[in-house]
Amino acid sequence: ALGEYDFLICTDKTAAAQHRKDLDRELLDDFVQPASAVPSVPSLALMVAVEQTRCGFDSLLLEGHPTFSWLARDSSKPGRRQGGGVECWVAHASPDCAKRLLKSSRRRGGGGPRGVREAVVRELVPPLQRLLSELSDAVGAAPPEVLVAEGHRWGAAFPASSFAAAGSGEGRFYLDERNAFAACGDYFSPFPGRVEGAWISG
């Protein structure tokens, strides 16, 4: 048991999904119905450990790239162990690439979690190696050797519209004082799917 609290604050839109049992759906119907109606765009992420890249940045937003939307050197975060000539990177597939890969996996009969993870590694490792080589400060750097690679599917990664657009009021958050419940997150803001939206929501 988690104990007793004065208020519950929910920051996860998927808590309203049919398969989840986090919330009393009848008691919080005014939140659950519009929250579950907010569509989400899935995301695919590739996590790799590679030889040192000599890239002069720790994160990069890629607008209009055919394969990736965002890169981050995970090992640069505070408290993460560094050194040994190995770097850890996370790369998010672009929305179009994610849709294409998921569709291809379903066609091949590998649309389950394991098949998707394997497809992410198979399809995204080579372009990531090329990209890291191109972005390296070392002119003509060879693609870094990948030592470890893991794929991940984030099924409800980015809300495609806002809670208000789903048909229930407007505001930066949801508040039900009578039932001691509140909800916030990027899906309440004008910037769904972005960290700025989550910050604005509070």
CYANA upper distance limits for C-alpha pairs under 8 A (distance plus 0.5 A):
  6 ASP  CA    180 ALA  CA      7.34
  7 PHE  CA    180 ALA  CA      5.27
  7 PHE  CA    181 PHE  CA      6.29
  7 PHE  CA    182 ALA  CA      8.14
  8 LEU  CA    180 ALA  CA      6.80
  8 LEU  CA    181 PHE  CA      5.40
  8 LEU  CA    182 ALA  CA      6.75
  9 ILE  CA    181 PHE  CA      6.45
  9 ILE  CA    182 ALA  CA      5.17
  9 ILE  CA    183 ALA  CA      5.88
  9 ILE  CA    184 CYS  CA      8.08
 10 CYS  CA     15 ALA  CA      8.34
 10 CYS  CA    181 PHE  CA      8.28
 10 CYS  CA    182 ALA  CA      6.70
 10 CYS  CA    183 ALA  CA      5.03
 10 CYS  CA    184 CYS  CA      7.00
 11 THR  CA    183 ALA  CA      6.18
 11 THR  CA    184 CYS  CA      5.65
 11 THR  CA    185 GLY  CA      5.87
 12 ASP  CA    184 CYS  CA      8.49
 12 ASP  CA    185 GLY  CA      7.71
 13 LYS  CA     17 ALA  CA      8.29
 13 LYS  CA     35 ALA  CA      6.79
 13 LYS  CA     36 SER  CA      7.86
 13 LYS  CA    185 GLY  CA      8.18
 13 LYS  CA    187 TYR  CA      8.17
 14 THR  CA     20 ARG  CA      8.08
 14 THR  CA     36 SER  CA      7.74
 14 THR  CA    156 ALA  CA      7.83
 15 ALA  CA     20 ARG  CA      6.40
 15 ALA  CA     21 LYS  CA      8.00
 15 ALA  CA     22 ASP  CA      6.35
 15 ALA  CA     23 LEU  CA      7.34
 16 ALA  CA     20 ARG  CA      7.30
 16 ALA  CA     22 ASP  CA      8.26
 16 ALA  CA     23 LEU  CA      7.56
 16 ALA  CA     25 ARG  CA      8.19
 16 ALA  CA     31 PHE  CA      8.46
 16 ALA  CA     32 VAL  CA      5.52
 16 ALA  CA     33 GLN  CA      8.14
 16 ALA  CA     35 ALA  CA      6.71
 16 ALA  CA     36 SER  CA      5.88
 17 ALA  CA     32 VAL  CA      8.39
 17 ALA  CA     36 SER  CA      6.09
 18 GLN  CA     36 SER  CA      8.46
 23 LEU  CA     28 LEU  CA      7.84
 24 ASP  CA     28 LEU  CA      6.56
 25 ARG  CA     29 ASP  CA      5.92
 25 ARG  CA     32 VAL  CA      6.80
 27 LEU  CA    179 ASN  CA      8.31
 28 LEU  CA     32 VAL  CA      6.54
 28 LEU  CA    179 ASN  CA      8.38
 29 ASP  CA     33 GLN  CA      6.30
 30 ASP  CA     34 PRO  CA      7.65
 31 PHE  CA     35 ALA  CA      6.48
 31 PHE  CA    174 TYR  CA      8.00
 32 VAL  CA     36 SER  CA      6.39
 33 GLN  CA     37 ALA  CA      6.89
 34 PRO  CA     38 VAL  CA      7.19
 34 PRO  CA    163 PHE  CA      6.93
 34 PRO  CA    166 ALA  CA      5.95
 34 PRO  CA    167 GLY  CA      6.88
 34 PRO  CA    168 SER  CA      6.75
 35 ALA  CA    163 PHE  CA      6.58
 35 ALA  CA    166 ALA  CA      7.90
 37 ALA  CA    166 ALA  CA      6.57
 38 VAL  CA    159 PRO  CA      7.12
 38 VAL  CA    160 ALA  CA      7.61
 38 VAL  CA    161 SER  CA      6.66
 38 VAL  CA    162 SER  CA      7.07
 38 VAL  CA    163 PHE  CA      6.75
 38 VAL  CA    166 ALA  CA      6.39
 38 VAL  CA    187 TYR  CA      8.35
 39 PRO  CA    159 PRO  CA      6.33
 39 PRO  CA    160 ALA  CA      6.00
 39 PRO  CA    161 SER  CA      7.14
 40 SER  CA    155 GLY  CA      8.36
 40 SER  CA    156 ALA  CA      5.62
 40 SER  CA    157 ALA  CA      7.01
 40 SER  CA    158 PHE  CA      5.83
 40 SER  CA    159 PRO  CA      4.72
 40 SER  CA    160 ALA  CA      5.70
 40 SER  CA    161 SER  CA      8.41
 41 VAL  CA     95 PRO  CA      7.96
 41 VAL  CA    155 GLY  CA      7.84
 41 VAL  CA    156 ALA  CA      6.55
 41 VAL  CA    157 ALA  CA      6.53
 41 VAL  CA    158 PHE  CA      5.61
 41 VAL  CA    159 PRO  CA      6.64
 41 VAL  CA    160 ALA  CA      6.62
 42 PRO  CA     95 PRO  CA      8.06
 42 PRO  CA     98 ALA  CA      7.69
 42 PRO  CA     99 LYS  CA      8.28
 42 PRO  CA    153 ARG  CA      7.91
 42 PRO  CA    154 TRP  CA      6.26
 42 PRO  CA    155 GLY  CA      4.99
 42 PRO  CA    156 ALA  CA      5.72
 42 PRO  CA    157 ALA  CA      5.69
 42 PRO  CA    158 PHE  CA      7.16
 43 SER  CA     92 HIS  CA      7.50
 43 SER  CA     93 ALA  CA      7.13
 43 SER  CA     94 SER  CA      8.23
 43 SER  CA     95 PRO  CA      7.21
 43 SER  CA     98 ALA  CA      6.51
 43 SER  CA    153 ARG  CA      6.60
 43 SER  CA    154 TRP  CA      5.60
 43 SER  CA    155 GLY  CA      6.90
 43 SER  CA    156 ALA  CA      8.02
 43 SER  CA    157 ALA  CA      6.12
 43 SER  CA    158 PHE  CA      8.03
 44 LEU  CA     92 HIS  CA      6.39
 44 LEU  CA     93 ALA  CA      5.92
 44 LEU  CA     98 ALA  CA      6.31
 44 LEU  CA    120 VAL  CA      7.61
 44 LEU  CA    151 GLY  CA      7.84
 44 LEU  CA    152 HIS  CA      6.27
 44 LEU  CA    153 ARG  CA      5.21
 44 LEU  CA    154 TRP  CA      6.55
 45 ALA  CA     90 VAL  CA      7.27
 45 ALA  CA     91 ALA  CA      6.09
 45 ALA  CA     92 HIS  CA      4.93
 45 ALA  CA     93 ALA  CA      6.56
 45 ALA  CA    120 VAL  CA      7.95
 45 ALA  CA    151 GLY  CA      6.41
 45 ALA  CA    152 HIS  CA      5.63
 45 ALA  CA    153 ARG  CA      6.95
 45 ALA  CA    154 TRP  CA      8.15
 46 LEU  CA     90 VAL  CA      6.18
 46 LEU  CA     91 ALA  CA      5.66
 46 LEU  CA     92 HIS  CA      6.93
 46 LEU  CA     93 ALA  CA      8.31
 46 LEU  CA    120 VAL  CA      7.06
 46 LEU  CA    121 VAL  CA      7.19
 46 LEU  CA    124 LEU  CA      7.65
 46 LEU  CA    125 VAL  CA      8.21
 46 LEU  CA    149 ALA  CA      7.59
 46 LEU  CA    150 GLU  CA      6.41
 46 LEU  CA    151 GLY  CA      5.20
 46 LEU  CA    152 HIS  CA      6.85
 47 MET  CA     88 CYS  CA      7.74
 47 MET  CA     89 TRP  CA      6.27
 47 MET  CA     90 VAL  CA      5.04
 47 MET  CA     91 ALA  CA      7.01
 47 MET  CA    149 ALA  CA      6.21
 47 MET  CA    150 GLU  CA      5.69
 47 MET  CA    151 GLY  CA      6.82
 47 MET  CA    152 HIS  CA      8.47
 48 VAL  CA     88 CYS  CA      6.12
 48 VAL  CA     89 TRP  CA      5.87
 48 VAL  CA     90 VAL  CA      7.07
 48 VAL  CA    146 VAL  CA      7.16
 48 VAL  CA    147 LEU  CA      7.83
 48 VAL  CA    148 VAL  CA      5.96
 48 VAL  CA    149 ALA  CA      4.89
 48 VAL  CA    150 GLU  CA      6.94
 49 ALA  CA     86 VAL  CA      7.01
 49 ALA  CA     87 GLU  CA      6.06
 49 ALA  CA     88 CYS  CA      4.86
 49 ALA  CA     89 TRP  CA      6.94
 49 ALA  CA    146 VAL  CA      6.52
 49 ALA  CA    147 LEU  CA      5.95
 49 ALA  CA    148 VAL  CA      5.58
 49 ALA  CA    149 ALA  CA      7.11
 50 VAL  CA     86 VAL  CA      6.11
 50 VAL  CA     87 GLU  CA      5.90
 50 VAL  CA     88 CYS  CA      6.86
 50 VAL  CA     89 TRP  CA      8.25
 50 VAL  CA    144 PRO  CA      6.57
 50 VAL  CA    145 GLU  CA      6.11
 50 VAL  CA    146 VAL  CA      5.02
 50 VAL  CA    147 LEU  CA      5.95
 50 VAL  CA    148 VAL  CA      7.71
 51 GLU  CA     85 GLY  CA      6.40
 51 GLU  CA     86 VAL  CA      5.26
 51 GLU  CA     87 GLU  CA      6.72
 51 GLU  CA    144 PRO  CA      5.99
 51 GLU  CA    145 GLU  CA      6.16
 51 GLU  CA    146 VAL  CA      7.35
 51 GLU  CA    147 LEU  CA      7.94
 52 GLN  CA     85 GLY  CA      5.63
 52 GLN  CA     86 VAL  CA      5.74
 52 GLN  CA     87 GLU  CA      6.19
 52 GLN  CA    144 PRO  CA      7.66
 53 THR  CA     87 GLU  CA      8.02
 53 THR  CA    132 LEU  CA      7.26
 53 THR  CA    133 SER  CA      7.77
 53 THR  CA    136 SER  CA      6.69
 53 THR  CA    144 PRO  CA      6.85
 54 ARG  CA    136 SER  CA      5.85
 54 ARG  CA    137 ASP  CA      6.27
 54 ARG  CA    138 ALA  CA      7.14
 55 CYS  CA    132 LEU  CA      7.69
 55 CYS  CA    135 LEU  CA      6.51
 55 CYS  CA    136 SER  CA      4.81
 55 CYS  CA    137 ASP  CA      6.05
 56 GLY  CA    136 SER  CA      7.49
 56 GLY  CA    137 ASP  CA      6.77
 58 ASP  CA     72 ALA  CA      6.11
 58 ASP  CA     73 ARG  CA      5.45
 58 ASP  CA     74 ASP  CA      8.37
 58 ASP  CA     76 SER  CA      7.01
 59 SER  CA     70 TRP  CA      7.90
 59 SER  CA     71 LEU  CA      5.90
 59 SER  CA     72 ALA  CA      4.61
 59 SER  CA     73 ARG  CA      6.66
 60 LEU  CA     70 TRP  CA      6.19
 60 LEU  CA     71 LEU  CA      5.66
 60 LEU  CA     72 ALA  CA      6.96
 61 LEU  CA     69 SER  CA      6.56
 61 LEU  CA     70 TRP  CA      5.11
 61 LEU  CA     71 LEU  CA      7.14
 62 LEU  CA     68 PHE  CA      7.07
 62 LEU  CA     69 SER  CA      5.21
 62 LEU  CA     70 TRP  CA      6.02
 62 LEU  CA     71 LEU  CA      8.32
 63 GLU  CA     69 SER  CA      6.75
 64 GLY  CA     69 SER  CA      8.15
 65 HIS  CA     69 SER  CA      7.00
 65 HIS  CA     94 SER  CA      7.70
 66 PRO  CA     94 SER  CA      7.24
 66 PRO  CA     96 ASP  CA      8.00
 66 PRO  CA     97 CYS  CA      7.27
 67 THR  CA     93 ALA  CA      6.14
 67 THR  CA     94 SER  CA      5.90
 67 THR  CA     96 ASP  CA      8.31
 67 THR  CA     97 CYS  CA      5.97
 67 THR  CA    124 LEU  CA      8.33
 67 THR  CA    127 PRO  CA      8.17
 68 PHE  CA     91 ALA  CA      7.21
 68 PHE  CA     92 HIS  CA      6.21
 68 PHE  CA     93 ALA  CA      4.78
 68 PHE  CA     94 SER  CA      5.07
 68 PHE  CA     97 CYS  CA      8.09
 69 SER  CA     91 ALA  CA      8.15
 69 SER  CA     92 HIS  CA      6.22
 69 SER  CA     93 ALA  CA      6.18
 69 SER  CA     94 SER  CA      5.04
 69 SER  CA     95 PRO  CA      8.23
 70 TRP  CA     91 ALA  CA      6.28
 70 TRP  CA     92 HIS  CA      5.77
 70 TRP  CA     93 ALA  CA      7.90
 70 TRP  CA     94 SER  CA      8.36
 71 LEU  CA     89 TRP  CA      7.56
 71 LEU  CA     90 VAL  CA      6.29
 71 LEU  CA     91 ALA  CA      5.03
 71 LEU  CA     92 HIS  CA      7.05
 72 ALA  CA     89 TRP  CA      6.09
 72 ALA  CA     90 VAL  CA      5.81
 72 ALA  CA     91 ALA  CA      7.08
 73 ARG  CA     77 LYS  CA      8.27
 73 ARG  CA     87 GLU  CA      7.53
 73 ARG  CA     88 CYS  CA      6.36
 73 ARG  CA     89 TRP  CA      4.93
 73 ARG  CA     90 VAL  CA      7.03
 74 ASP  CA     80 ARG  CA      8.37
 74 ASP  CA     87 GLU  CA      8.20
 74 ASP  CA     88 CYS  CA      5.79
 74 ASP  CA     89 TRP  CA      5.64
 74 ASP  CA     90 VAL  CA      6.86
 75 SER  CA     80 ARG  CA      5.92
 75 SER  CA     81 ARG  CA      7.07
 75 SER  CA     82 GLN  CA      6.63
 75 SER  CA     87 GLU  CA      6.47
 75 SER  CA     88 CYS  CA      5.71
 75 SER  CA     89 TRP  CA      7.68
 76 SER  CA     80 ARG  CA      7.16
 76 SER  CA     82 GLN  CA      7.89
 82 GLN  CA     86 VAL  CA      8.01
 82 GLN  CA     87 GLU  CA      7.84
 83 GLY  CA     87 GLU  CA      8.30
 91 ALA  CA    128 LEU  CA      8.30
 93 ALA  CA     97 CYS  CA      6.44
 93 ALA  CA     98 ALA  CA      6.24
 94 SER  CA     98 ALA  CA      6.59
 95 PRO  CA     99 LYS  CA      6.72
 96 ASP  CA    100 ARG  CA      6.64
 97 CYS  CA    101 LEU  CA      6.56
 98 ALA  CA    102 LEU  CA      6.56
 99 LYS  CA    103 LYS  CA      6.57
100 ARG  CA    104 SER  CA      6.61
101 LEU  CA    105 SER  CA      6.58
101 LEU  CA    119 ALA  CA      7.85
101 LEU  CA    120 VAL  CA      8.12
102 LEU  CA    106 ARG  CA      6.76
102 LEU  CA    111 GLY  CA      7.31
102 LEU  CA    116 VAL  CA      7.43
103 LYS  CA    107 ARG  CA      6.81
103 LYS  CA    111 GLY  CA      8.48
104 SER  CA    108 ARG  CA      6.81
105 SER  CA    109 GLY  CA      6.74
105 SER  CA    110 GLY  CA      5.38
105 SER  CA    111 GLY  CA      5.37
105 SER  CA    115 GLY  CA      7.40
105 SER  CA    116 VAL  CA      6.83
105 SER  CA    119 ALA  CA      7.49
106 ARG  CA    110 GLY  CA      6.04
106 ARG  CA    111 GLY  CA      4.73
106 ARG  CA    112 GLY  CA      8.45
107 ARG  CA    111 GLY  CA      8.22
110 GLY  CA    114 ARG  CA      8.08
110 GLY  CA    115 GLY  CA      4.84
110 GLY  CA    116 VAL  CA      6.96
111 GLY  CA    115 GLY  CA      6.20
111 GLY  CA    116 VAL  CA      6.28
112 GLY  CA    116 VAL  CA      6.65
113 PRO  CA    117 ARG  CA      6.72
113 PRO  CA    153 ARG  CA      7.89
114 ARG  CA    118 GLU  CA      6.71
115 GLY  CA    119 ALA  CA      6.62
116 VAL  CA    120 VAL  CA      6.64
116 VAL  CA    151 GLY  CA      8.09
116 VAL  CA    152 HIS  CA      8.14
116 VAL  CA    153 ARG  CA      7.51
117 ARG  CA    121 VAL  CA      7.02
117 ARG  CA    150 GLU  CA      7.50
117 ARG  CA    151 GLY  CA      4.83
117 ARG  CA    152 HIS  CA      5.94
117 ARG  CA    153 ARG  CA      7.33
118 GLU  CA    122 ARG  CA      6.62
118 GLU  CA    150 GLU  CA      8.46
118 GLU  CA    151 GLY  CA      7.03
119 ALA  CA    123 GLU  CA      6.29
119 ALA  CA    124 LEU  CA      8.50
119 ALA  CA    151 GLY  CA      8.23
120 VAL  CA    124 LEU  CA      6.08
120 VAL  CA    125 VAL  CA      8.24
120 VAL  CA    150 GLU  CA      8.41
120 VAL  CA    151 GLY  CA      5.62
120 VAL  CA    152 HIS  CA      7.81
121 VAL  CA    125 VAL  CA      6.05
121 VAL  CA    149 ALA  CA      6.89
121 VAL  CA    150 GLU  CA      6.75
121 VAL  CA    151 GLY  CA      5.97
122 ARG  CA    126 PRO  CA      8.31
123 GLU  CA    127 PRO  CA      8.27
124 LEU  CA    128 LEU  CA      6.61
125 VAL  CA    129 GLN  CA      6.66
125 VAL  CA    146 VAL  CA      8.46
125 VAL  CA    149 ALA  CA      8.23
126 PRO  CA    130 ARG  CA      6.87
127 PRO  CA    131 LEU  CA      6.55
128 LEU  CA    132 LEU  CA      6.58
129 GLN  CA    133 SER  CA      6.71
129 GLN  CA    143 PRO  CA      5.53
129 GLN  CA    144 PRO  CA      6.47
129 GLN  CA    145 GLU  CA      8.19
129 GLN  CA    146 VAL  CA      8.33
130 ARG  CA    134 GLU  CA      6.72
130 ARG  CA    143 PRO  CA      6.08
131 LEU  CA    135 LEU  CA      6.64
132 LEU  CA    136 SER  CA      6.52
132 LEU  CA    143 PRO  CA      7.28
132 LEU  CA    144 PRO  CA      7.88
133 SER  CA    140 GLY  CA      8.15
133 SER  CA    141 ALA  CA      6.04
133 SER  CA    142 ALA  CA      6.39
133 SER  CA    143 PRO  CA      5.28
133 SER  CA    144 PRO  CA      7.34
134 GLU  CA    140 GLY  CA      8.34
134 GLU  CA    141 ALA  CA      7.99
136 SER  CA    141 ALA  CA      7.15
157 ALA  CA    193 GLY  CA      8.06
158 PHE  CA    192 PRO  CA      7.56
158 PHE  CA    193 GLY  CA      4.86
158 PHE  CA    194 ARG  CA      8.30
159 PRO  CA    186 ASP  CA      8.23
159 PRO  CA    187 TYR  CA      6.41
159 PRO  CA    192 PRO  CA      6.05
159 PRO  CA    193 GLY  CA      5.72
160 ALA  CA    192 PRO  CA      7.00
160 ALA  CA    193 GLY  CA      7.54
161 SER  CA    165 ALA  CA      6.96
161 SER  CA    166 ALA  CA      8.08
161 SER  CA    187 TYR  CA      7.27
161 SER  CA    192 PRO  CA      6.58
162 SER  CA    166 ALA  CA      7.03
162 SER  CA    186 ASP  CA      8.45
162 SER  CA    187 TYR  CA      5.17
162 SER  CA    188 PHE  CA      5.78
162 SER  CA    189 SER  CA      6.87
162 SER  CA    190 PRO  CA      7.44
162 SER  CA    191 PHE  CA      8.50
162 SER  CA    192 PRO  CA      6.53
163 PHE  CA    167 GLY  CA      7.65
163 PHE  CA    168 SER  CA      7.38
163 PHE  CA    170 GLU  CA      8.26
163 PHE  CA    187 TYR  CA      6.22
163 PHE  CA    188 PHE  CA      5.65
163 PHE  CA    189 SER  CA      8.49
164 ALA  CA    168 SER  CA      5.85
164 ALA  CA    169 GLY  CA      5.86
164 ALA  CA    170 GLU  CA      5.37
164 ALA  CA    171 GLY  CA      7.72
164 ALA  CA    188 PHE  CA      7.22
171 GLY  CA    188 PHE  CA      7.25
171 GLY  CA    189 SER  CA      8.14
172 ARG  CA    184 CYS  CA      7.59
172 ARG  CA    188 PHE  CA      5.77
172 ARG  CA    189 SER  CA      6.31
172 ARG  CA    200 ILE  CA      7.48
172 ARG  CA    201 SER  CA      5.15
172 ARG  CA    202 GLY  CA      8.13
173 PHE  CA    182 ALA  CA      7.85
173 PHE  CA    183 ALA  CA      6.31
173 PHE  CA    184 CYS  CA      5.14
173 PHE  CA    185 GLY  CA      7.79
173 PHE  CA    188 PHE  CA      6.43
173 PHE  CA    201 SER  CA      6.31
173 PHE  CA    202 GLY  CA      8.16
174 TYR  CA    182 ALA  CA      5.89
174 TYR  CA    183 ALA  CA      5.47
174 TYR  CA    184 CYS  CA      6.86
175 LEU  CA    181 PHE  CA      6.68
175 LEU  CA    182 ALA  CA      4.96
175 LEU  CA    183 ALA  CA      7.14
176 ASP  CA    180 ALA  CA      6.49
176 ASP  CA    181 PHE  CA      5.62
176 ASP  CA    182 ALA  CA      6.48
177 GLU  CA    181 PHE  CA      6.79
177 GLU  CA    182 ALA  CA      8.29
184 CYS  CA    188 PHE  CA      7.07
184 CYS  CA    198 ALA  CA      7.98
184 CYS  CA    201 SER  CA      6.17
184 CYS  CA    202 GLY  CA      7.01
185 GLY  CA    189 SER  CA      8.06
185 GLY  CA    197 GLY  CA      7.50
185 GLY  CA    198 ALA  CA      5.08
185 GLY  CA    199 TRP  CA      8.21
185 GLY  CA    201 SER  CA      6.05
185 GLY  CA    202 GLY  CA      7.59
186 ASP  CA    191 PHE  CA      7.11
186 ASP  CA    192 PRO  CA      5.39
186 ASP  CA    193 GLY  CA      6.41
186 ASP  CA    194 ARG  CA      6.85
186 ASP  CA    195 VAL  CA      7.31
186 ASP  CA    196 GLU  CA      7.95
186 ASP  CA    197 GLY  CA      4.73
186 ASP  CA    198 ALA  CA      4.35
186 ASP  CA    199 TRP  CA      7.95
186 ASP  CA    200 ILE  CA      8.24
186 ASP  CA    201 SER  CA      6.93
187 TYR  CA    191 PHE  CA      7.99
187 TYR  CA    192 PRO  CA      5.23
187 TYR  CA    193 GLY  CA      7.37
187 TYR  CA    197 GLY  CA      7.71
187 TYR  CA    198 ALA  CA      8.04
188 PHE  CA    192 PRO  CA      7.55
188 PHE  CA    197 GLY  CA      7.90
188 PHE  CA    198 ALA  CA      8.42
188 PHE  CA    201 SER  CA      6.81
189 SER  CA    197 GLY  CA      5.56
189 SER  CA    198 ALA  CA      7.76
189 SER  CA    200 ILE  CA      7.22
189 SER  CA    201 SER  CA      6.64
190 PRO  CA    197 GLY  CA      7.20
191 PHE  CA    196 GLU  CA      7.31
191 PHE  CA    197 GLY  CA      5.22
192 PRO  CA    197 GLY  CA      6.31
192 PRO  CA    198 ALA  CA      8.46
193 GLY  CA    197 GLY  CA      7.59
194 ARG  CA    198 ALA  CA      7.32
195 VAL  CA    199 TRP  CA      6.77
196 GLU  CA    200 ILE  CA      6.67
197 GLY  CA    201 SER  CA      6.71
198 ALA  CA    202 GLY  CA      6.85
